Amino acid sequence: MFLPPYSPNLNLIERFWKFVKKRALASRYHEDFDEFSQAITDCINNATTTHKAELKTLLTLNFQTFENAKVLAG
């Protein structure tokens, strides 16, 4: 599937990584690297259980297309 040169919102792994950062890292302090990496690992491991419903809507290939869109002149 063709993707424009820079399109992180269209790339599923970019959306997943943004989700992981939000859930595991945002506004959280981790004492050391082991705790930091464990938070990321736990989030990824729970992707198909705890976070399944949220990821189901986030990681979809249903995009709005503009093939037959009418442009209104203003």
DSSP file (Angstrom, degrees, kcal/mol; ACC not computed):
  #  RESIDUE AA STRUCTURE BP1 BP2  ACC     N-H-->O    O-->H-N    N-H-->O    O-->H-N    TCO  KAPPA ALPHA  PHI   PSI    X-CA   Y-CA   Z-CA
    1    1 A M              0   0    0      0, 0.0     2,-0.2     0, 0.0     0, 0.0   0.000 360.0 360.0 360.0 129.8    0.0    0.0    0.0
    2    2 A F        -     0   0    0      1,-0.0     0, 0.0     0, 0.0     0, 0.0  -0.494 360.0-175.0 -71.8 134.0    1.4    3.4   -1.0
    3    3 A L        -     0   0    0     -2,-0.2     4,-0.1     2,-0.0     8,-0.0  -0.987  30.9-108.1-124.8 140.0    2.1    5.8    1.8
    4    4 A P        -     0   0    0      0, 0.0     3,-0.3     0, 0.0     6,-0.1  -0.222  44.4 -96.9 -57.8 159.4    3.3    9.4    1.4
    5    5 A P  S    S+     0   0    0      0, 0.0     2,-0.5     0, 0.0    -2,-0.0   0.848 115.7  25.7 -51.8 -42.0    6.9   10.0    2.4
    6    6 A Y  S    S+     0   0    0      1,-0.1     3,-0.1     2,-0.0     0, 0.0  -0.891  75.5 133.3-127.4 103.5    6.0   11.3    5.8
    7    7 A S    >>  +     0   0    0     -2,-0.5     3,-1.6    -3,-0.3     4,-1.0  -0.435  11.4 162.4-147.2  66.3    2.7   10.0    7.1
    8    8 A P  T 34 S+     0   0    0      0, 0.0     7,-0.2     0, 0.0     3,-0.2   0.802  77.9  60.1 -61.7 -28.6    2.9    8.8   10.7
    9    9 A N  T 34 S+     0   0    0      1,-0.2    -2,-0.0     5,-0.1     6,-0.0   0.709 107.6  46.2 -72.5 -17.3   -0.9    8.9   11.2
   10   10 A L  T <4 S+     0   0    0     -3,-1.6     2,-0.6    -6,-0.1    -1,-0.2   0.640  94.3  86.7 -94.9 -17.2   -1.3    6.4    8.3
   11   11 A N    >X  -     0   0    0     -4,-1.0     4,-1.7    -3,-0.2     3,-0.5  -0.754  69.0-150.8 -89.1 118.8    1.4    4.0    9.5
   12   12 A L  H 3> S+     0   0    0     -2,-0.6     4,-2.4     1,-0.2     5,-0.2   0.850  94.0  54.9 -60.0 -37.8   -0.1    1.5   12.0
   13   13 A I  H 3> S+     0   0    0      1,-0.2     4,-2.5     2,-0.2    -1,-0.2   0.858 106.1  53.0 -67.3 -32.4    3.1    1.0   14.0
   14   14 A E  H <> S+     0   0    0     -3,-0.5     4,-2.2     2,-0.2    -1,-0.2   0.901 110.2  47.4 -66.6 -40.5    3.4    4.8   14.5
   15   15 A R  H  X S+     0   0    0     -4,-1.7     4,-1.9    -7,-0.2    -2,-0.2   0.896 112.7  49.4 -66.5 -39.4   -0.1    4.9   15.9
   16   16 A F  H  X S+     0   0    0     -4,-2.4     4,-2.5     2,-0.2    -2,-0.2   0.923 110.6  49.4 -65.5 -43.6    0.6    1.9   18.1
   17   17 A W  H  X S+     0   0    0     -4,-2.5     4,-2.7     1,-0.2     5,-0.2   0.896 109.1  52.6 -63.8 -39.6    3.9    3.4   19.4
   18   18 A K  H  X S+     0   0    0     -4,-2.2     4,-2.1     2,-0.2    -1,-0.2   0.908 110.2  49.1 -60.7 -41.3    2.0    6.7   20.2
   19   19 A F  H  X S+     0   0    0     -4,-1.9     4,-2.6     2,-0.2     5,-0.2   0.926 111.1  49.0 -62.0 -46.5   -0.5    4.6   22.2
   20   20 A V  H  X>S+     0   0    0     -4,-2.5     4,-3.1     1,-0.2     5,-0.5   0.919 111.3  49.4 -61.9 -44.7    2.3    2.8   24.1
   21   21 A K  I  X>S+     0   0    0     -4,-2.7     5,-2.1     1,-0.2     4,-1.8   0.909 112.4  48.4 -61.1 -41.4    4.0    6.1   24.9
   22   22 A K  I  <5S+     0   0    0     -4,-2.1    -2,-0.2    -5,-0.2    -1,-0.2   0.922 119.5  37.5 -64.8 -44.4    0.7    7.6   26.2
   23   23 A R  I  <5S+     0   0    0     -4,-2.6    -2,-0.2    -5,-0.1    -1,-0.2   0.866 129.6  26.7 -77.1 -38.2   -0.2    4.6   28.3
   24   24 A A  I  <5S+     0   0    0     -4,-3.1    -3,-0.2    -5,-0.2    -2,-0.2   0.718 131.9  21.0-102.0 -23.4    3.3    3.6   29.7
   25   25 A L  I ><<S+     0   0    0     -4,-1.8     3,-1.6    -5,-0.5    -3,-0.2   0.745  82.8 107.6-121.7 -31.5    5.4    6.8   29.7
   26   26 A A  T 3 <S-     0   0    0     -5,-2.1     3,-0.1     1,-0.3    -4,-0.0  -0.312 100.3  -8.9 -64.1 129.1    3.4   10.0   29.7
   27   27 A S  T 3  S+     0   0    0      1,-0.2     2,-0.4    -2,-0.1    -1,-0.3   0.793 108.5 118.9  56.7  33.6    3.4   11.9   33.0
   28   28 A R    <   -     0   0    0     -3,-1.6     2,-0.5     2,-0.0    -1,-0.2  -0.980  55.4-143.3-129.6 141.8    5.1    9.0   34.8
   29   29 A Y        -     0   0    0     -2,-0.4     2,-0.5    -3,-0.1    -3,-0.0  -0.894  11.6-162.3-103.7 130.7    8.4    8.8   36.5
   30   30 A H        -     0   0    0     -2,-0.5     6,-0.1     1,-0.1    -2,-0.0  -0.963  14.1-145.2-115.0 125.4   10.5    5.6   36.2
   31   31 A E  S    S-     0   0    0     -2,-0.5     2,-0.3     2,-0.0    -1,-0.1   0.847  76.0  -6.8 -57.5 -41.1   13.2    5.2   38.8
   32   32 A D  S  > S-     0   0    0      1,-0.0     4,-2.1     0, 0.0     5,-0.1  -0.883  80.0 -88.2-149.2 178.0   15.6    3.4   36.4
   33   33 A F  H  > S+     0   0    0     -2,-0.3     4,-3.1     1,-0.2     5,-0.3   0.861 120.6  57.2 -63.6 -36.8   15.9    1.9   32.9
   34   34 A D  H  > S+     0   0    0      1,-0.2     4,-2.0     2,-0.2    -1,-0.2   0.916 109.5  44.7 -61.7 -42.8   14.6   -1.5   34.0
   35   35 A E  H  > S+     0   0    0      2,-0.2     4,-1.9     1,-0.2    -1,-0.2   0.896 113.6  51.8 -66.6 -39.8   11.4    0.0   35.3
   36   36 A F  H  X S+     0   0    0     -4,-2.1     4,-1.5     1,-0.2    -2,-0.2   0.942 113.1  42.8 -59.7 -51.4   11.1    2.2   32.2
   37   37 A S  H  X S+     0   0    0     -4,-3.1     4,-2.5     1,-0.2    -1,-0.2   0.828 111.1  56.3 -69.1 -31.2   11.5   -0.8   29.8
   38   38 A Q  H  X S+     0   0    0     -4,-2.0     4,-2.8    -5,-0.3    -1,-0.2   0.876 103.9  53.8 -66.7 -37.2    9.2   -2.9   32.0
   39   39 A A  H  X S+     0   0    0     -4,-1.9     4,-1.9     2,-0.2    -2,-0.2   0.907 111.7  45.1 -62.8 -41.6    6.4   -0.3   31.6
   40   40 A I  H  X S+     0   0    0     -4,-1.5     4,-2.4     2,-0.2    -2,-0.2   0.933 113.9  48.9 -66.7 -46.4    6.7   -0.5   27.8
   41   41 A T  H  X S+     0   0    0     -4,-2.5     4,-2.8     1,-0.2    -2,-0.2   0.907 110.5  50.7 -61.0 -43.6    6.9   -4.3   27.8
   42   42 A D  H  X S+     0   0    0     -4,-2.8     4,-1.7     2,-0.2    -1,-0.2   0.909 110.2  49.7 -61.7 -42.7    3.8   -4.6   30.0
   43   43 A C  H  < S+     0   0    0     -4,-1.9    -2,-0.2    -5,-0.2    -1,-0.2   0.929 113.4  45.6 -63.1 -45.1    1.8   -2.2   27.8
   44   44 A I  H >< S+     0   0    0     -4,-2.4     3,-1.4     1,-0.2     4,-0.3   0.911 111.9  51.8 -64.7 -42.4    2.7   -4.1   24.7
   45   45 A N  H 3< S+     0   0    0     -4,-2.8     3,-0.4     1,-0.3    -1,-0.2   0.791 110.7  48.9 -65.7 -27.5    2.0   -7.5   26.4
   46   46 A N  T ><>S+     0   0    0     -4,-1.7     5,-2.2    -5,-0.2     3,-1.0   0.333  81.4 101.2 -92.5   7.1   -1.5   -6.3   27.4
   47   47 A A  T < 5S+     0   0    0     -3,-1.4     8,-0.2     1,-0.3    -1,-0.2   0.862  85.4  42.2 -61.0 -37.0   -2.3   -4.9   24.0
   48   48 A T  T 3 5S+     0   0    0     -3,-0.4    -1,-0.3    -4,-0.3    -2,-0.1   0.470 128.9  25.7 -92.2  -0.3   -4.5   -7.9   23.1
   49   49 A T  T X 5S+     0   0    0     -3,-1.0     3,-0.9     3,-0.0     4,-0.3   0.601 128.9  23.6-120.4 -78.5   -6.2   -8.1   26.5
   50   50 A T  T 3 5S+     0   0    0     -4,-0.3     3,-0.2     1,-0.2     4,-0.2   0.878 134.5  33.1 -62.3 -41.7   -6.5   -5.0   28.6
   51   51 A H  T 3><S+     0   0    0     -5,-2.2     4,-2.5    -8,-0.2     5,-0.3   0.262  85.6 110.4-100.9  10.7   -6.2   -2.5   25.7
   52   52 A K  H <> S+     0   0    0     -3,-0.9     4,-1.9    -6,-0.3    -1,-0.2   0.897  77.0  47.5 -58.0 -47.7   -7.9   -4.6   23.0
   53   53 A A  H  > S+     0   0    0     -4,-0.3     4,-1.0    -3,-0.2    -1,-0.2   0.916 114.9  45.5 -63.3 -43.8  -11.1   -2.4   22.7
   54   54 A E  H  > S+     0   0    0      1,-0.2     4,-1.4    -4,-0.2     3,-0.4   0.904 114.4  48.0 -67.1 -40.7   -9.2    0.9   22.5
   55   55 A L  H  X S+     0   0    0     -4,-2.5     4,-3.0     1,-0.2    -1,-0.2   0.791 100.4  67.0 -70.9 -27.1   -6.7   -0.5   20.0
   56   56 A K  H  < S+     0   0    0     -4,-1.9    -1,-0.2    -5,-0.3    -2,-0.2   0.883 109.3  36.7 -61.2 -37.5   -9.4   -2.0   17.8
   57   57 A T  H  < S+     0   0    0     -4,-1.0     3,-0.3    -3,-0.4    -1,-0.2   0.783 119.4  49.6 -84.1 -27.6  -10.6    1.5   17.0
   58   58 A L  H  < S+     0   0    0     -4,-1.4     2,-1.1     1,-0.2    -2,-0.2   0.886 107.4  52.1 -78.6 -40.2   -7.2    3.0   16.8
   59   59 A L  S  < S+     0   0    0     -4,-3.0     2,-0.3    -5,-0.1    -1,-0.2  -0.558  81.4 126.0-101.0  69.0   -5.5    0.5   14.6
   60   60 A T        -     0   0    0     -2,-1.1    -3,-0.1    -3,-0.3    -4,-0.0  -0.875  57.6-141.9-123.0 156.4   -7.8    0.3   11.7
   61   61 A L        +     0   0    0     -2,-0.3     2,-1.0     2,-0.1    -2,-0.0   0.173  64.8 118.7-100.9  16.2   -7.3    0.8    7.9
   62   62 A N        +     0   0    0      2,-0.0     2,-0.3     0, 0.0    -2,-0.1  -0.733  40.9 169.6 -86.3 102.6  -10.6    2.6    7.5
   63   63 A F        -     0   0    0     -2,-1.0     2,-0.3   -53,-0.0    -2,-0.1  -0.820  39.3-105.7-113.9 152.9   -9.6    6.0    6.2
   64   64 A Q        -     0   0    0     -2,-0.3     2,-0.3     2,-0.0    -2,-0.0  -0.601  38.6-160.5 -73.8 132.5  -11.7    8.8    4.7
   65   65 A T        -     0   0    0     -2,-0.3     3,-0.1     1,-0.0    -1,-0.0  -0.793  18.3-156.0-113.0 160.5  -11.3    9.1    1.0
   66   66 A F    >   +     0   0    0     -2,-0.3     3,-0.7     1,-0.1    -2,-0.0  -0.030  53.9 120.4-124.0  28.9  -12.0   12.0   -1.3
   67   67 A E  T 3  S+     0   0    0      1,-0.2    -1,-0.1     0, 0.0     0, 0.0   0.910  90.6  20.6 -63.0 -44.3  -12.5   10.2   -4.6
   68   68 A N  T 3  S+     0   0    0     -3,-0.1    -1,-0.2     2,-0.1     2,-0.2   0.051  91.9 137.5-114.0  24.2  -16.1   11.4   -5.2
   69   69 A A    <   -     0   0    0     -3,-0.7     2,-0.5     1,-0.1    -3,-0.1  -0.471  47.9-135.3 -75.3 141.7  -16.1   14.4   -2.9
   70   70 A K        -     0   0    0     -2,-0.2     2,-0.6     2,-0.0    -2,-0.1  -0.832  12.7-142.6 -96.9 132.6  -17.8   17.6   -4.1
   71   71 A V        -     0   0    0     -2,-0.5     2,-0.5     2,-0.0    -2,-0.0  -0.839  11.2-144.4 -97.5 124.9  -15.9   20.8   -3.5
   72   72 A L        -     0   0    0     -2,-0.6     2,-0.4     2,-0.0    -2,-0.0  -0.766  10.8-136.9 -90.8 125.9  -18.0   23.8   -2.6
   73   73 A A              0   0    0     -2,-0.5    -1,-0.0     1,-0.1    -2,-0.0  -0.673 360.0 360.0 -80.9 133.6  -16.9   27.1   -3.9
   74   74 A G              0   0    0     -2,-0.4    -1,-0.1     0, 0.0    -2,-0.0   0.412 360.0 360.0-115.6 360.0  -17.1   29.8   -1.3
